[in-house]
Structures are given as structure tokens and as C-alpha cells.
Amino acid sequence: MASINITGSASLPSSSKSFKSFSGLSCMKLFSANGCTTNLSLIQPGGNLFSGARNASGIKATLPTREGHFSSPQNSINGVKSTLASELSAGTEIQPGKIASGTLAAETAPATISLPVDNDEFDLDQATEDFSPRQNSITAVKSTLPGELSAGTELQPGAIASGTPAAETAPATISFPVDNGEFDLDRATEGFSSIPEAIEDILHGKAVVVVDDEGRENEGDLIMAASKVRPEDMAFFVKHGTGIVCVSMKEEDLERLELPLMVDRKDNEEKLCTAFTVSVDAKHGTTTGVSAGDRATTVLALASKDSKPEDFNRPGHIFPLKYRDGGVLKRAGHTEAAVDLAMLAGLVPVGVLCEIVDDDGSMARLPKLKQFAQSHNLKIISIADLIRYRRKRDQLVVQSSAATIPTPWGPFVAYCYRSVLDGIEHIAMVKGDIGDGKDVLVRVHSECLTGDIFGSARCDCGDQLAYSMQQIETAGRGVLVYLRGHEGRGIGLGHKLLAYNLQDDGRDTVEANEELGLPVDSREYGIGAQILRDRGVQTMKLMTNNPAKYSGLKGYGLAISGRVPIPKLITKENKRYLETKRTKMGHVYDFEINYGNGRPISLE
């Protein structure tokens, strides 16, 4: 592999500001460097010249960008002069397809540039003079001679990438490891029963043990369908539980029975904001309401669609809870799990639950909960497995609109999808006819405002987005799904900036998240998978260096026929980030990456 780095020095004053002169889909980039010498890297992709400049001033910025580091930019565009034969007067716009070489000296006073009369000169479909119409493609070509450059590859300022994804126009694919069911969404977590097994027991009136996350309550509840409760079930709940028996119900049923919340949501100081209503006893068929038989009668009355508000005494010994719409997909709690399990079993959406206690009266934790389930022949499941089960089967998004969008790579049809869980809108950029949906080139891209929009050099997100769009355009058929709400691998923009500060102090990207008490990667790709299915994708060639996306997309009625690696452009700002992604997060890089001096960068 080989790379090329053609440079020319230019002294620019501190008052100058970078600018771009666009010619169709090609672009000349000039970058200032606060009074310091700037190197210009020139390449010629697809017949048009590109230049990229690198700031050599060493100024430290919180968000270094691919446009260079800026210091007190003025709201003006400085004219440029060339000392060579193709001299440009101050304020002269660089013409399409032309490039100035030599030492560039900017005038101290900003120059005024007049807008030319539009004679279709800037028609995006019009070829640049002396050039054939540009093809919107990035063709990865193997370089065998020094100085050879892969046509169609735009260089990042200050860095050269020489990769060999393929020697032909179609992107190369790399097979994933043999699938042994590791990523089957229906496969239970080790040591737990499967969700279908638990649903079957719920259907037949048996209780199951449901465990939440260690970072939440780390507790187990006995749960069963309220419509199936018998006195002996209540006796078992009271004997092995806290004695506080709850019934999870939907809001419409609580309103029908006129059961208001015990406290308003804003006044709810319970640790997890569990939505308790006023407690009740059934008026008919009970005595004091406290016995197992009386409690079973009350639970059955709550589950009955024929019950009326006047059928209950208030307060009582059964505690109804308000279920949050969306269930465990919106709130990963036992309240939601109880109703979800009843609905999945095809029963009335009302569940009964009670927390399990140990023999000494303390809350039972794992592995005691597993021992308890085994000794009483009960299935034990995790809420995390229930979430995965529902995400695979529930309709999570709906298409809201679509339009054709001309892009720098070519026209795409943009489809907007709205999440039914949180209202976040995602987008699918589709190229060509998906047809039979087989072997579609696909990229599932996580939102990164700093990288995708502002070109932050801390990450490689913007490069991956641009490369993927170009590859799909070249293929003439494919889908890029842009998932919003994934900022900072799911921690959000504000937290990501806090993590950047910790990285400046020496932590890597994983350590920074952990120090903030945040997950290393909380992204979930079920919505992306559903969008792909809705667009007709059946099997895909997935553009990614992250094996986690393979596991995240598999199991939604999709098959992944191969992985297309994405070249990495390494700079001093993102080198450690990429190292961490490889060593701590399992990212795979299948090609060599060089700096401008041609020396490979070690990612070990």
C-alpha cells in the first residue's frame, strides 16, 4: 500500500478564516493557522482536485475539527494572492476545477467577493470545464507503487489513509464468525429460563420469578396473571414475600374503577417512583380483607372487566399500581413486567406481584433467588430478557413521511420513522430499488452531532458517515439508517462533553464513561432493524468495524451475509480513541492506516 502527501507552505495571518469554494461535488479547502505555517495536502479524486490543510500551530481545542483549529475568526473571507504564474488577485474566487499552487499570502483587509450572475454555472449536473462529468463514487483501489492514491478517497487534513478494502468497485465483504446462537434474541441469559417458557406458565396460572437489573433494585418478584389467582397462590405469595401484594393495572382500568394515585407524580418520593394508587379490598365475598382468600377475591375483582368503583372499600390490603404504557420498553420495572407477561399470554392485562424475601427477612438476591425458584419448581426470568423479547416482536417505529433529497453523493430518498416509545425521529436514506432485499449494502449509523455536523477530530463518525453514503451511491443500491438518540454511544450530548473533559485529563473513552457512572455503550439497534425490515431488506452486507452491531441487528428477521470494513483516518486527536475501541470494545480494523509520512500507525 502506498500514500501520497503533496504539501505547500503558506503563512496566514491570525485574522484569516477558513473557507471553501465548491464546484459541484468537488471542493477546495483553505485553512488558516493563526499566523503559523499551514501544510496543504492535495489529491485528485474523480478528476477534480481536493486540498486539505492542517493547522500546525499546536493550539489545543476542546473540539478539534477537520477544518482545523480556529482562534478568534473574523466574519470575513480573506482574498488570496499567488506568486506564481497563475496569480490570483485579492478577492478573486477560485474557479471550478482550478487550484492555486505556491505560497499564498492573504491580504490584511478582508476582500469583498461579488456573486456572479447565475448562467447555470453552478448547476450540480454540469461538468466542470475541461473535465468530464464527475462520477459520484469512491472506488477503493489497491496501490502498488509509491505515491499512488486510491481514486475517490478524500484525505483528512494532516493524515493519510491507505487501505485496501477491495480492488474492484464493489466494497469487499468479510465474513462474520460462525453463529452458534450467541446472538439469538430469544435465547435466555445463562442461568435463567426463556421468556416463552415463562409465558407458558403464566398462561396456565403458575407464578414465575422475575429479576431486575443489578443496578436497579436487584430484587426478585413473584408474578402471575391476576385473572388466574387462587387462595393457595395468595398464601404462597404472603409466606415467601414481603406481605405487600400489588396488582399492576393499565391507566384506563384504574380510571374506570376510580382508583387515583396515592400521591401525585411530582410528589412521589419513592426511590423508583412506583405509581401506587389507593389500596383496596373487595366489598363482596370478603371479611377483614387480610386473609389469603380475601386477597384472592380482591385481586380477581380488580382483574374483572365487570367490576365497578363501588365494588371496593378504600383503603384495603391490596395495592394497585399504575402500569406505564409501553411496558418494560419504557420502564424496566416489575410493575410493567407483570402486565406485559399477562398480555403476552393472551390474558387480561392485569398482573399480581410481590417481592421475595429471604429467610431472615431481608430482600432475596441472586443466587438465592435461583435457589428459591429451583426448590419450588418455578421459572426464573430477567427483565432484560423480556425487553429483548418484546423489542424483537413489537412494532417500535412508524413511517411518517418521505422525500427525495439531493446530497453531495447523489440523490437519495429519505424516509422518516418515528419511535412509538419516545417520539424520536430517525431517518433511512435509501438508494435505488431494494428489490428482493438480498445482499443490500447497509450502514446503521449512530447520531454524533460533534462528528457528523461539526467535523470533530476526536472521533471518526463523520468520516464513516461520508464513506458509507459514497459507497451506497457507488453501488447504486443500499440503505443508510441514521439513528438519533445514540449520541456518545447513548449517554447524550451533555454527558459526552463531560467525558471529553475527562479524556483531556488522561482517561480513555471507556474510563471516562465509567467515571461518570454511565454505561460504556447503551445503544440498542432494534429500531434500526425494524426500519430495515420495513424498507424490504432481508439480507445485508453491513458496513461496520463494530461486531456489536452484528449482534444488535441479528434476530429481527434479518440475515447478515458479510461485513464491509470502513477505512479509518487516524489523527493525533483520535488515535487513542480508535485504540480504545479496538482493545476494549472489540472493534476490528482490516487494513493498514498511515500518516502522511507513510509510516504505519500502531494500534497495538
Protein Blocks (a to p, Z undefined) as FASTA:
>chain_A
ZZddddddddddfkbccddddehjbccddddeehiacddddddeehiacdddddfklpac
fbdcfkbpcehiafbddddddfbfklcdehiacdehiacedjddddfbdcdddddddehk
lgmkbccehiacddddddddddfbghiacehiacdehiacdddfbfcfbdcdddddddeh
lmgmkbccehiacfklmmmmmmnopacdddddfklnopacddddfklpcfklmmmmmmmm
noiacddddfklmmmnopacfbdfklmcbfklpacddddddfehpanomamklmmmmmmm
mmpmkbcfklpccddfbdcddddehijmloccfklmmmmmmmmnopacdddddddddfko
pacddfklmmmmmmnopacddfklmmmmmmmmmcfbdcfbdcddddfkbccdddddddfk
lopacddddehjeklopaiacddddddfklmmnopakbmklmmmmmmmmmmmmnopacdd
ddehiaghhnajklmmmmmmmmmnopafklmmmmnopafblcdfklmmmmmmmnopabdc
dddfbfklmmmmgonhpacfbdcdddddddfklmmmmmmmmmmnopacfbdcddfkopac
dfZZ
